[in-house]
Amino acid sequence: MQKTVVVSVEKSVKHPLYKKILKRTKNLKAHDENNKCQIGDQVLIAETRPLSKDKCWRVVEILKSAS
């Protein structure tokens, strides 16, 4: 998977009956044209046309670098 990064998107949802706040995560594959992303970076992604079977997001910019 060259030029591909896996981005973990986390959101909080409230259980309708018990009112407990739960964390839900989803892993999205995104296209990184310049291969600049490292493990732990926070990135901004945008939806794009399908680039492969699973990849339909692209990295717009790196918001916070891990190192």
mmCIF file as Biopython writes it, N, C-alpha, C and O atoms, coordinates in Angstrom:
data_model
#
loop_
_atom_site.group_PDB
_atom_site.id
_atom_site.type_symbol
_atom_site.label_atom_id
_atom_site.label_alt_id
_atom_site.label_comp_id
_atom_site.label_asym_id
_atom_site.label_entity_id
_atom_site.label_seq_id
_atom_site.pdbx_PDB_ins_code
_atom_site.Cartn_x
_atom_site.Cartn_y
_atom_site.Cartn_z
_atom_site.occupancy
_atom_site.B_iso_or_equiv
_atom_site.auth_seq_id
_atom_site.auth_asym_id
_atom_site.pdbx_PDB_model_num
ATOM 1   N N  . MET A ? 1  ? 0.844   -1.186 0.000  1.0 0.0 1  A 1 
ATOM 2   C CA . MET A ? 1  ? 0.000   0.000  0.000  1.0 0.0 1  A 1 
ATOM 3   C C  . MET A ? 1  ? 0.887   1.246  0.000  1.0 0.0 1  A 1 
ATOM 4   O O  . MET A ? 1  ? 1.031   1.911  1.026  1.0 0.0 1  A 1 
ATOM 5   N N  . GLN A ? 2  ? 1.459   1.549  -1.115 1.0 0.0 2  A 1 
ATOM 6   C CA . GLN A ? 2  ? 2.263   2.750  -1.221 1.0 0.0 2  A 1 
ATOM 7   C C  . GLN A ? 2  ? 1.349   3.949  -1.368 1.0 0.0 2  A 1 
ATOM 8   O O  . GLN A ? 2  ? 0.303   3.874  -2.012 1.0 0.0 2  A 1 
ATOM 9   N N  . LYS A ? 3  ? 1.753   5.050  -0.766 1.0 0.0 3  A 1 
ATOM 10  C CA . LYS A ? 3  ? 1.007   6.303  -0.784 1.0 0.0 3  A 1 
ATOM 11  C C  . LYS A ? 3  ? -0.375  6.169  -0.141 1.0 0.0 3  A 1 
ATOM 12  O O  . LYS A ? 3  ? -1.292  6.918  -0.478 1.0 0.0 3  A 1 
ATOM 13  N N  . THR A ? 4  ? -0.524  5.223  0.777  1.0 0.0 4  A 1 
ATOM 14  C CA . THR A ? 4  ? -1.784  5.033  1.473  1.0 0.0 4  A 1 
ATOM 15  C C  . THR A ? 4  ? -1.536  5.105  2.979  1.0 0.0 4  A 1 
ATOM 16  O O  . THR A ? 4  ? -0.593  4.500  3.489  1.0 0.0 4  A 1 
ATOM 17  N N  . VAL A ? 5  ? -2.381  5.844  3.679  1.0 0.0 5  A 1 
ATOM 18  C CA . VAL A ? 5  ? -2.323  5.911  5.137  1.0 0.0 5  A 1 
ATOM 19  C C  . VAL A ? 5  ? -3.676  5.490  5.691  1.0 0.0 5  A 1 
ATOM 20  O O  . VAL A ? 5  ? -4.710  5.705  5.059  1.0 0.0 5  A 1 
ATOM 21  N N  . VAL A ? 6  ? -3.662  4.892  6.869  1.0 0.0 6  A 1 
ATOM 22  C CA . VAL A ? 6  ? -4.896  4.518  7.538  1.0 0.0 6  A 1 
ATOM 23  C C  . VAL A ? 6  ? -5.153  5.554  8.617  1.0 0.0 6  A 1 
ATOM 24  O O  . VAL A ? 6  ? -4.355  5.718  9.540  1.0 0.0 6  A 1 
ATOM 25  N N  . VAL A ? 7  ? -6.277  6.253  8.493  1.0 0.0 7  A 1 
ATOM 26  C CA . VAL A ? 7  ? -6.640  7.327  9.407  1.0 0.0 7  A 1 
ATOM 27  C C  . VAL A ? 7  ? -7.743  6.819  10.326 1.0 0.0 7  A 1 
ATOM 28  O O  . VAL A ? 7  ? -8.747  6.279  9.860  1.0 0.0 7  A 1 
ATOM 29  N N  . SER A ? 8  ? -7.557  6.990  11.620 1.0 0.0 8  A 1 
ATOM 30  C CA . SER A ? 8  ? -8.556  6.581  12.598 1.0 0.0 8  A 1 
ATOM 31  C C  . SER A ? 8  ? -9.390  7.807  12.975 1.0 0.0 8  A 1 
ATOM 32  O O  . SER A ? 8  ? -8.859  8.796  13.480 1.0 0.0 8  A 1 
ATOM 33  N N  . VAL A ? 9  ? -10.690 7.733  12.727 1.0 0.0 9  A 1 
ATOM 34  C CA . VAL A ? 9  ? -11.603 8.831  13.028 1.0 0.0 9  A 1 
ATOM 35  C C  . VAL A ? 9  ? -12.444 8.418  14.232 1.0 0.0 9  A 1 
ATOM 36  O O  . VAL A ? 9  ? -13.091 7.370  14.219 1.0 0.0 9  A 1 
ATOM 37  N N  . GLU A ? 10 ? -12.430 9.247  15.265 1.0 0.0 10 A 1 
ATOM 38  C CA . GLU A ? 10 ? -13.136 8.925  16.496 1.0 0.0 10 A 1 
ATOM 39  C C  . GLU A ? 10 ? -14.269 9.917  16.705 1.0 0.0 10 A 1 
ATOM 40  O O  . GLU A ? 10 ? -14.104 11.120 16.503 1.0 0.0 10 A 1 
ATOM 41  N N  . LYS A ? 11 ? -15.434 9.393  17.117 1.0 0.0 11 A 1 
ATOM 42  C CA . LYS A ? 11 ? -16.546 10.280 17.429 1.0 0.0 11 A 1 
ATOM 43  C C  . LYS A ? 11 ? -17.242 9.765  18.681 1.0 0.0 11 A 1 
ATOM 44  O O  . LYS A ? 11 ? -17.172 8.579  19.001 1.0 0.0 11 A 1 
ATOM 45  N N  . SER A ? 12 ? -17.908 10.665 19.379 1.0 0.0 12 A 1 
ATOM 46  C CA . SER A ? 12 ? -18.639 10.316 20.588 1.0 0.0 12 A 1 
ATOM 47  C C  . SER A ? 12 ? -20.122 10.272 20.282 1.0 0.0 12 A 1 
ATOM 48  O O  . SER A ? 12 ? -20.664 11.177 19.647 1.0 0.0 12 A 1 
ATOM 49  N N  . VAL A ? 13 ? -20.771 9.219  20.734 1.0 0.0 13 A 1 
ATOM 50  C CA . VAL A ? 13 ? -22.217 9.081  20.551 1.0 0.0 13 A 1 
ATOM 51  C C  . VAL A ? 13 ? -22.846 8.790  21.906 1.0 0.0 13 A 1 
ATOM 52  O O  . VAL A ? 13 ? -22.226 8.189  22.783 1.0 0.0 13 A 1 
ATOM 53  N N  . LYS A ? 14 ? -24.073 9.222  22.053 1.0 0.0 14 A 1 
ATOM 54  C CA . LYS A ? 14 ? -24.803 9.014  23.302 1.0 0.0 14 A 1 
ATOM 55  C C  . LYS A ? 14 ? -25.773 7.856  23.109 1.0 0.0 14 A 1 
ATOM 56  O O  . LYS A ? 14 ? -26.537 7.828  22.144 1.0 0.0 14 A 1 
ATOM 57  N N  . HIS A ? 15 ? -25.736 6.904  24.032 1.0 0.0 15 A 1 
ATOM 58  C CA . HIS A ? 15 ? -26.649 5.765  23.958 1.0 0.0 15 A 1 
ATOM 59  C C  . HIS A ? 15 ? -28.073 6.278  24.176 1.0 0.0 15 A 1 
ATOM 60  O O  . HIS A ? 15 ? -28.320 7.011  25.133 1.0 0.0 15 A 1 
ATOM 61  N N  . PRO A ? 16 ? -29.016 5.904  23.299 1.0 0.0 16 A 1 
ATOM 62  C CA . PRO A ? 16 ? -30.368 6.480  23.388 1.0 0.0 16 A 1 
ATOM 63  C C  . PRO A ? 16 ? -31.124 6.116  24.666 1.0 0.0 16 A 1 
ATOM 64  O O  . PRO A ? 16 ? -31.928 6.914  25.149 1.0 0.0 16 A 1 
ATOM 65  N N  . LEU A ? 17 ? -30.885 4.948  25.211 1.0 0.0 17 A 1 
ATOM 66  C CA . LEU A ? 17 ? -31.618 4.526  26.398 1.0 0.0 17 A 1 
ATOM 67  C C  . LEU A ? 17 ? -30.866 4.835  27.691 1.0 0.0 17 A 1 
ATOM 68  O O  . LEU A ? 17 ? -31.439 5.372  28.639 1.0 0.0 17 A 1 
ATOM 69  N N  . TYR A ? 18 ? -29.569 4.489  27.719 1.0 0.0 18 A 1 
ATOM 70  C CA . TYR A ? 18 ? -28.802 4.598  28.958 1.0 0.0 18 A 1 
ATOM 71  C C  . TYR A ? 18 ? -28.065 5.919  29.111 1.0 0.0 18 A 1 
ATOM 72  O O  . TYR A ? 18 ? -27.504 6.185  30.173 1.0 0.0 18 A 1 
ATOM 73  N N  . LYS A ? 19 ? -28.052 6.752  28.077 1.0 0.0 19 A 1 
ATOM 74  C CA . LYS A ? 19 ? -27.452 8.096  28.100 1.0 0.0 19 A 1 
ATOM 75  C C  . LYS A ? 19 ? -25.952 8.103  28.382 1.0 0.0 19 A 1 
ATOM 76  O O  . LYS A ? 19 ? -25.408 9.133  28.781 1.0 0.0 19 A 1 
ATOM 77  N N  . LYS A ? 20 ? -25.286 6.992  28.185 1.0 0.0 20 A 1 
ATOM 78  C CA . LYS A ? 20 ? -23.844 6.933  28.382 1.0 0.0 20 A 1 
ATOM 79  C C  . LYS A ? 20 ? -23.150 7.379  27.101 1.0 0.0 20 A 1 
ATOM 80  O O  . LYS A ? 20 ? -23.594 7.055  26.000 1.0 0.0 20 A 1 
ATOM 81  N N  . ILE A ? 21 ? -22.055 8.125  27.253 1.0 0.0 21 A 1 
ATOM 82  C CA . ILE A ? 21 ? -21.279 8.577  26.108 1.0 0.0 21 A 1 
ATOM 83  C C  . ILE A ? 21 ? -20.305 7.470  25.717 1.0 0.0 21 A 1 
ATOM 84  O O  . ILE A ? 21 ? -19.518 7.005  26.542 1.0 0.0 21 A 1 
ATOM 85  N N  . LEU A ? 22 ? -20.364 7.055  24.462 1.0 0.0 22 A 1 
ATOM 86  C CA . LEU A ? 22 ? -19.519 5.983  23.943 1.0 0.0 22 A 1 
ATOM 87  C C  . LEU A ? 22 ? -18.615 6.527  22.849 1.0 0.0 22 A 1 
ATOM 88  O O  . LEU A ? 22 ? -19.005 7.431  22.110 1.0 0.0 22 A 1 
ATOM 89  N N  . LYS A ? 23 ? -17.404 5.977  22.741 1.0 0.0 23 A 1 
ATOM 90  C CA . LYS A ? 23 ? -16.485 6.347  21.676 1.0 0.0 23 A 1 
ATOM 91  C C  . LYS A ? 23 ? -16.615 5.328  20.558 1.0 0.0 23 A 1 
ATOM 92  O O  . LYS A ? 23 ? -16.581 4.121  20.798 1.0 0.0 23 A 1 
ATOM 93  N N  . ARG A ? 24 ? -16.763 5.812  19.355 1.0 0.0 24 A 1 
ATOM 94  C CA . ARG A ? 24 ? -16.816 4.959  18.171 1.0 0.0 24 A 1 
ATOM 95  C C  . ARG A ? 24 ? -15.670 5.375  17.254 1.0 0.0 24 A 1 
ATOM 96  O O  . ARG A ? 24 ? -15.484 6.562  16.986 1.0 0.0 24 A 1 
ATOM 97  N N  . THR A ? 25 ? -14.905 4.402  16.776 1.0 0.0 25 A 1 
ATOM 98  C CA . THR A ? 25 ? -13.803 4.698  15.862 1.0 0.0 25 A 1 
ATOM 99  C C  . THR A ? 25 ? -14.037 4.003  14.533 1.0 0.0 25 A 1 
ATOM 100 O O  . THR A ? 25 ? -14.616 2.919  14.462 1.0 0.0 25 A 1 
ATOM 101 N N  . LYS A ? 26 ? -13.575 4.650  13.503 1.0 0.0 26 A 1 
ATOM 102 C CA . LYS A ? 26 ? -13.667 4.102  12.157 1.0 0.0 26 A 1 
ATOM 103 C C  . LYS A ? 26 ? -12.317 4.314  11.485 1.0 0.0 26 A 1 
ATOM 104 O O  . LYS A ? 26 ? -11.751 5.406  11.550 1.0 0.0 26 A 1 
ATOM 105 N N  . ASN A ? 27 ? -11.807 3.283  10.848 1.0 0.0 27 A 1 
ATOM 106 C CA . ASN A ? 27 ? -10.535 3.377  10.131 1.0 0.0 27 A 1 
ATOM 107 C C  . ASN A ? 27 ? -10.812 3.616  8.654  1.0 0.0 27 A 1 
ATOM 108 O O  . ASN A ? 27 ? -11.520 2.841  8.010  1.0 0.0 27 A 1 
ATOM 109 N N  . LEU A ? 28 ? -10.245 4.697  8.124  1.0 0.0 28 A 1 
ATOM 110 C CA . LEU A ? 28 ? -10.413 5.068  6.729  1.0 0.0 28 A 1 
ATOM 111 C C  . LEU A ? 28 ? -9.051  5.043  6.042  1.0 0.0 28 A 1 
ATOM 112 O O  . LEU A ? 28 ? -8.051  5.466  6.622  1.0 0.0 28 A 1 
ATOM 113 N N  . LYS A ? 29 ? -9.015  4.554  4.820  1.0 0.0 29 A 1 
ATOM 114 C CA . LYS A ? 29 ? -7.780  4.582  4.041  1.0 0.0 29 A 1 
ATOM 115 C C  . LYS A ? 29 ? -7.781  5.860  3.207  1.0 0.0 29 A 1 
ATOM 116 O O  . LYS A ? 29 ? -8.750  6.173  2.515  1.0 0.0 29 A 1 
ATOM 117 N N  . ALA A ? 30 ? -6.674  6.585  3.291  1.0 0.0 30 A 1 
ATOM 118 C CA . ALA A ? 30 ? -6.565  7.856  2.585  1.0 0.0 30 A 1 
ATOM 119 C C  . ALA A ? 30 ? -5.305  7.868  1.728  1.0 0.0 30 A 1 
ATOM 120 O O  . ALA A ? 30 ? -4.313  7.215  2.052  1.0 0.0 30 A 1 
ATOM 121 N N  . HIS A ? 31 ? -5.360  8.618  0.633  1.0 0.0 31 A 1 
ATOM 122 C CA . HIS A ? 31 ? -4.245  8.736  -0.305 1.0 0.0 31 A 1 
ATOM 123 C C  . HIS A ? 31 ? -3.317  9.851  0.155  1.0 0.0 31 A 1 
ATOM 124 O O  . HIS A ? 31 ? -3.755  10.984 0.357  1.0 0.0 31 A 1 
ATOM 125 N N  . ASP A ? 32 ? -2.042  9.536  0.320  1.0 0.0 32 A 1 
ATOM 126 C CA . ASP A ? 32 ? -1.018  10.508 0.706  1.0 0.0 32 A 1 
ATOM 127 C C  . ASP A ? 32 ? -0.033  10.610 -0.458 1.0 0.0 32 A 1 
ATOM 128 O O  . ASP A ? 32 ? 0.885   9.798  -0.575 1.0 0.0 32 A 1 
ATOM 129 N N  . GLU A ? 33 ? -0.226  11.594 -1.302 1.0 0.0 33 A 1 
ATOM 130 C CA . GLU A ? 33 ? 0.542   11.713 -2.548 1.0 0.0 33 A 1 
ATOM 131 C C  . GLU A ? 33 ? 2.038   11.857 -2.291 1.0 0.0 33 A 1 
ATOM 132 O O  . GLU A ? 33 ? 2.841   11.293 -3.035 1.0 0.0 33 A 1 
ATOM 133 N N  . ASN A ? 34 ? 2.431   12.600 -1.254 1.0 0.0 34 A 1 
ATOM 134 C CA . ASN A ? 34 ? 3.849   12.881 -1.023 1.0 0.0 34 A 1 
ATOM 135 C C  . ASN A ? 34 ? 4.509   11.945 -0.022 1.0 0.0 34 A 1 
ATOM 136 O O  . ASN A ? 34 ? 5.707   12.074 0.228  1.0 0.0 34 A 1 
ATOM 137 N N  . ASN A ? 35 ? 3.772   11.015 0.553  1.0 0.0 35 A 1 
ATOM 138 C CA . ASN A ? 35 ? 4.289   10.081 1.567  1.0 0.0 35 A 1 
ATOM 139 C C  . ASN A ? 35 ? 4.941   10.804 2.741  1.0 0.0 35 A 1 
ATOM 140 O O  . ASN A ? 35 ? 5.995   10.384 3.218  1.0 0.0 35 A 1 
ATOM 141 N N  . LYS A ? 36 ? 4.326   11.884 3.210  1.0 0.0 36 A 1 
ATOM 142 C CA . LYS A ? 36 ? 4.892   12.672 4.297  1.0 0.0 36 A 1 
ATOM 143 C C  . LYS A ? 36 ? 4.306   12.326 5.662  1.0 0.0 36 A 1 
ATOM 144 O O  . LYS A ? 36 ? 4.863   12.736 6.681  1.0 0.0 36 A 1 
ATOM 145 N N  . CYS A ? 37 ? 3.218   11.595 5.714  1.0 0.0 37 A 1 
ATOM 146 C CA . CYS A ? 37 ? 2.573   11.274 6.982  1.0 0.0 37 A 1 
ATOM 147 C C  . CYS A ? 37 ? 3.359   10.225 7.750  1.0 0.0 37 A 1 
ATOM 148 O O  . CYS A ? 37 ? 3.861   9.260  7.173  1.0 0.0 37 A 1 
ATOM 149 N N  . GLN A ? 38 ? 3.460   10.425 9.056  1.0 0.0 38 A 1 
ATOM 150 C CA . GLN A ? 38 ? 4.107   9.474  9.953  1.0 0.0 38 A 1 
ATOM 151 C C  . GLN A ? 38 ? 3.073   8.960  10.946 1.0 0.0 38 A 1 
ATOM 152 O O  . GLN A ? 38 ? 1.976   9.509  11.045 1.0 0.0 38 A 1 
ATOM 153 N N  . ILE A ? 39 ? 3.417   7.920  11.674 1.0 0.0 39 A 1 
ATOM 154 C CA . ILE A ? 39 ? 2.525   7.370  12.686 1.0 0.0 39 A 1 
ATOM 155 C C  . ILE A ? 39 ? 2.324   8.404  13.794 1.0 0.0 39 A 1 
ATOM 156 O O  . ILE A ? 39 ? 3.296   8.941  14.327 1.0 0.0 39 A 1 
ATOM 157 N N  . GLY A ? 40 ? 1.087   8.679  14.135 1.0 0.0 40 A 1 
ATOM 158 C CA . GLY A ? 40 ? 0.768   9.624  15.203 1.0 0.0 40 A 1 
ATOM 159 C C  . GLY A ? 40 ? 0.430   11.024 14.723 1.0 0.0 40 A 1 
ATOM 160 O O  . GLY A ? 40 ? 0.030   11.859 15.534 1.0 0.0 40 A 1 
ATOM 161 N N  . ASP A ? 41 ? 0.575   11.311 13.440 1.0 0.0 41 A 1 
ATOM 162 C CA . ASP A ? 41 ? 0.234   12.632 12.909 1.0 0.0 41 A 1 
ATOM 163 C C  . ASP A ? 41 ? -1.274  12.829 12.921 1.0 0.0 41 A 1 
ATOM 164 O O  . ASP A ? 41 ? -2.039  11.882 12.736 1.0 0.0 41 A 1 
ATOM 165 N N  . GLN A ? 42 ? -1.690  14.070 13.139 1.0 0.0 42 A 1 
ATOM 166 C CA . GLN A ? 42 ? -3.095  14.427 12.990 1.0 0.0 42 A 1 
ATOM 167 C C  . GLN A ? 42 ? -3.236  15.103 11.632 1.0 0.0 42 A 1 
ATOM 168 O O  . GLN A ? 42 ? -2.540  16.074 11.336 1.0 0.0 42 A 1 
ATOM 169 N N  . VAL A ? 43 ? -4.149  14.578 10.805 1.0 0.0 43 A 1 
ATOM 170 C CA . VAL A ? 43 ? -4.270  15.058 9.438  1.0 0.0 43 A 1 
ATOM 171 C C  . VAL A ? 43 ? -5.702  15.483 9.137  1.0 0.0 43 A 1 
ATOM 172 O O  . VAL A ? 43 ? -6.650  15.072 9.807  1.0 0.0 43 A 1 
ATOM 173 N N  . LEU A ? 44 ? -5.827  16.307 8.126  1.0 0.0 44 A 1 
ATOM 174 C CA . LEU A ? 44 ? -7.124  16.722 7.603  1.0 0.0 44 A 1 
ATOM 175 C C  . LEU A ? 44 ? -7.349  15.942 6.314  1.0 0.0 44 A 1 
ATOM 176 O O  . LEU A ? 44 ? -6.504  15.961 5.419  1.0 0.0 44 A 1 
ATOM 177 N N  . ILE A ? 45 ? -8.495  15.250 6.216  1.0 0.0 45 A 1 
ATOM 178 C CA . ILE A ? 45 ? -8.788  14.455 5.023  1.0 0.0 45 A 1 
ATOM 179 C C  . ILE A ? 45 ? -10.046 14.983 4.355  1.0 0.0 45 A 1 
ATOM 180 O O  . ILE A ? 45 ? -10.896 15.598 4.999  1.0 0.0 45 A 1 
ATOM 181 N N  . ALA A ? 46 ? -10.152 14.737 3.068  1.0 0.0 46 A 1 
ATOM 182 C CA . ALA A ? 46 ? -11.320 15.151 2.294  1.0 0.0 46 A 1 
ATOM 183 C C  . ALA A ? 46 ? -11.749 13.989 1.413  1.0 0.0 46 A 1 
ATOM 184 O O  . ALA A ? 46 ? -10.923 13.203 0.949  1.0 0.0 46 A 1 
ATOM 185 N N  . GLU A ? 47 ? -13.050 13.893 1.192  1.0 0.0 47 A 1 
ATOM 186 C CA . GLU A ? 47 ? -13.580 12.826 0.352  1.0 0.0 47 A 1 
ATOM 187 C C  . GLU A ? 47 ? -13.271 13.123 -1.113 1.0 0.0 47 A 1 
ATOM 188 O O  . GLU A ? 47 ? -13.296 14.275 -1.546 1.0 0.0 47 A 1 
ATOM 189 N N  . THR A ? 48 ? -12.985 12.078 -1.857 1.0 0.0 48 A 1 
ATOM 190 C CA . THR A ? 48 ? -12.639 12.221 -3.268 1.0 0.0 48 A 1 
ATOM 191 C C  . THR A ? 48 ? -13.219 11.042 -4.042 1.0 0.0 48 A 1 
ATOM 192 O O  . THR A ? 48 ? -13.890 10.185 -3.466 1.0 0.0 48 A 1 
ATOM 193 N N  . ARG A ? 49 ? -12.964 11.001 -5.321 1.0 0.0 49 A 1 
ATOM 194 C CA . ARG A ? 49 ? -13.458 9.884  -6.127 1.0 0.0 49 A 1 
ATOM 195 C C  . ARG A ? 49 ? -12.776 8.605  -5.667 1.0 0.0 49 A 1 
ATOM 196 O O  . ARG A ? 49 ? -11.696 8.663  -5.080 1.0 0.0 49 A 1 
ATOM 197 N N  . PRO A ? 50 ? -13.381 7.461  -5.919 1.0 0.0 50 A 1 
ATOM 198 C CA . PRO A ? 50 ? -12.743 6.198  -5.508 1.0 0.0 50 A 1 
ATOM 199 C C  . PRO A ? 50 ? -11.405 5.992  -6.214 1.0 0.0 50 A 1 
ATOM 200 O O  . PRO A ? 50 ? -11.327 6.011  -7.442 1.0 0.0 50 A 1 
ATOM 201 N N  . LEU A ? 51 ? -10.366 5.798  -5.424 1.0 0.0 51 A 1 
ATOM 202 C CA . LEU A ? 51 ? -9.028  5.568  -5.970 1.0 0.0 51 A 1 
ATOM 203 C C  . LEU A ? 51 ? -8.693  4.083  -6.012 1.0 0.0 51 A 1 
ATOM 204 O O  . LEU A ? 51 ? -7.826  3.660  -6.776 1.0 0.0 51 A 1 
ATOM 205 N N  . SER A ? 52 ? -9.368  3.305  -5.204 1.0 0.0 52 A 1 
ATOM 206 C CA . SER A ? 52 ? -9.241  1.848  -5.211 1.0 0.0 52 A 1 
ATOM 207 C C  . SER A ? 52 ? -10.498 1.284  -4.563 1.0 0.0 52 A 1 
ATOM 208 O O  . SER A ? 52 ? -11.467 2.009  -4.341 1.0 0.0 52 A 1 
ATOM 209 N N  . LYS A ? 53 ? -10.479 0.000  -4.265 1.0 0.0 53 A 1 
ATOM 210 C CA . LYS A ? 53 ? -11.670 -0.630 -3.680 1.0 0.0 53 A 1 
ATOM 211 C C  . LYS A ? 53 ? -12.037 -0.015 -2.336 1.0 0.0 53 A 1 
ATOM 212 O O  . LYS A ? 53 ? -13.219 0.193  -2.059 1.0 0.0 53 A 1 
ATOM 213 N N  . ASP A ? 54 ? -11.055 0.278  -1.501 1.0 0.0 54 A 1 
ATOM 214 C CA . ASP A ? 54 ? -11.312 0.792  -0.153 1.0 0.0 54 A 1 
ATOM 215 C C  . ASP A ? 54 ? -10.952 2.264  0.027  1.0 0.0 54 A 1 
ATOM 216 O O  . ASP A ? 54 ? -11.329 2.859  1.037  1.0 0.0 54 A 1 
ATOM 217 N N  . LYS A ? 55 ? -10.244 2.862  -0.908 1.0 0.0 55 A 1 
ATOM 218 C CA . LYS A ? 55 ? -9.680  4.193  -0.702 1.0 0.0 55 A 1 
ATOM 219 C C  . LYS A ? 55 ? -10.458 5.254  -1.477 1.0 0.0 55 A 1 
ATOM 220 O O  . LYS A ? 55 ? -10.419 5.298  -2.707 1.0 0.0 55 A 1 
ATOM 221 N N  . CYS A ? 56 ? -11.170 6.112  -0.731 1.0 0.0 56 A 1 
ATOM 222 C CA . CYS A ? 56 ? -11.898 7.219  -1.376 1.0 0.0 56 A 1 
ATOM 223 C C  . CYS A ? 56 ? -11.735 8.508  -0.569 1.0 0.0 56 A 1 
ATOM 224 O O  . CYS A ? 56 ? -12.614 9.370  -0.587 1.0 0.0 56 A 1 
ATOM 225 N N  . TRP A ? 57 ? -10.611 8.639  0.137  1.0 0.0 57 A 1 
ATOM 226 C CA . TRP A ? 57 ? -10.261 9.842  0.881  1.0 0.0 57 A 1 
ATOM 227 C C  . TRP A ? 57 ? -8.857  10.247 0.486  1.0 0.0 57 A 1 
ATOM 228 O O  . TRP A ? 57 ? -8.070  9.418  0.029  1.0 0.0 57 A 1 
ATOM 229 N N  . ARG A ? 58 ? -8.537  11.532 0.662  1.0 0.0 58 A 1 
ATOM 230 C CA . ARG A ? 58 ? -7.174  11.999 0.409  1.0 0.0 58 A 1 
ATOM 231 C C  . ARG A ? 58 ? -6.739  12.917 1.543  1.0 0.0 58 A 1 
ATOM 232 O O  . ARG A ? 58 ? -7.567  13.586 2.164  1.0 0.0 58 A 1 
ATOM 233 N N  . VAL A ? 59 ? -5.459  12.945 1.805  1.0 0.0 59 A 1 
ATOM 234 C CA . VAL A ? 59 ? -4.901  13.796 2.849  1.0 0.0 59 A 1 
ATOM 235 C C  . VAL A ? 59 ? -4.746  15.199 2.290  1.0 0.0 59 A 1 
ATOM 236 O O  . VAL A ? 59 ? -4.070  15.400 1.281  1.0 0.0 59 A 1 
ATOM 237 N N  . VAL A ? 60 ? -5.377  16.176 2.947  1.0 0.0 60 A 1 
ATOM 238 C CA . VAL A ? 60 ? -5.289  17.568 2.512  1.0 0.0 60 A 1 
ATOM 239 C C  . VAL A ? 60 ? -4.063  18.224 3.123  1.0 0.0 60 A 1 
ATOM 240 O O  . VAL A ? 60 ? -3.277  18.858 2.419  1.0 0.0 60 A 1 
ATOM 241 N N  . GLU A ? 61 ? -3.897  18.072 4.439  1.0 0.0 61 A 1 
ATOM 242 C CA . GLU A ? 61 ? -2.740  18.651 5.109  1.0 0.0 61 A 1 
ATOM 243 C C  . GLU A ? 61 ? -2.488  17.941 6.431  1.0 0.0 61 A 1 
ATOM 244 O O  . GLU A ? 61 ? -3.368  17.280 6.983  1.0 0.0 61 A 1 
ATOM 245 N N  . ILE A ? 62 ? -1.269  18.096 6.923  1.0 0.0 62 A 1 
ATOM 246 C CA . ILE A ? 62 ? -0.912  17.557 8.230  1.0 0.0 62 A 1 
ATOM 247 C C  . ILE A ? 62 ? -1.114  18.674 9.247  1.0 0.0 62 A 1 
ATOM 248 O O  . ILE A ? 62 ? -0.434  19.698 9.190  1.0 0.0 62 A 1 
ATOM 249 N N  . LEU A ? 63 ? -2.048  18.478 10.178 1.0 0.0 63 A 1 
ATOM 250 C CA . LEU A ? 63 ? -2.362  19.504 11.161 1.0 0.0 63 A 1 
ATOM 251 C C  . LEU A ? 63 ? -1.345  19.536 12.295 1.0 0.0 63 A 1 
ATOM 252 O O  . LEU A ? 63 ? -0.903  20.611 12.701 1.0 0.0 63 A 1 
ATOM 253 N N  . LYS A ? 64 ? -0.974  18.378 12.802 1.0 0.0 64 A 1 
ATOM 254 C CA . LYS A ? 64 ? -0.050  18.297 13.924 1.0 0.0 64 A 1 
ATOM 255 C C  . LYS A ? 64 ? 0.875   17.114 13.703 1.0 0.0 64 A 1 
ATOM 256 O O  . LYS A ? 64 ? 0.421   15.980 13.552 1.0 0.0 64 A 1 
ATOM 257 N N  . SER A ? 65 ? 2.157   17.377 13.685 1.0 0.0 65 A 1 
ATOM 258 C CA . SER A ? 65 ? 3.135   16.319 13.459 1.0 0.0 65 A 1 
ATOM 259 C C  . SER A ? 65 ? 3.419   15.588 14.765 1.0 0.0 65 A 1 
ATOM 260 O O  . SER A ? 65 ? 3.415   16.201 15.833 1.0 0.0 65 A 1 
ATOM 261 N N  . ALA A ? 66 ? 3.661   14.301 14.689 1.0 0.0 66 A 1 
ATOM 262 C CA . ALA A ? 66 ? 3.911   13.494 15.883 1.0 0.0 66 A 1 
ATOM 263 C C  . ALA A ? 66 ? 5.299   13.752 16.452 1.0 0.0 66 A 1 
ATOM 264 O O  . ALA A ? 66 ? 5.504   13.637 17.661 1.0 0.0 66 A 1 
ATOM 265 N N  . SER A ? 67 ? 6.244   14.095 15.603 1.0 0.0 67 A 1 
ATOM 266 C CA . SER A ? 67 ? 7.610   14.311 16.087 1.0 0.0 67 A 1 
ATOM 267 C C  . SER A ? 67 ? 7.967   15.772 16.147 1.0 0.0 67 A 1 
ATOM 268 O O  . SER A ? 67 ? 9.083   16.119 16.534 1.0 0.0 67 A 1 
#
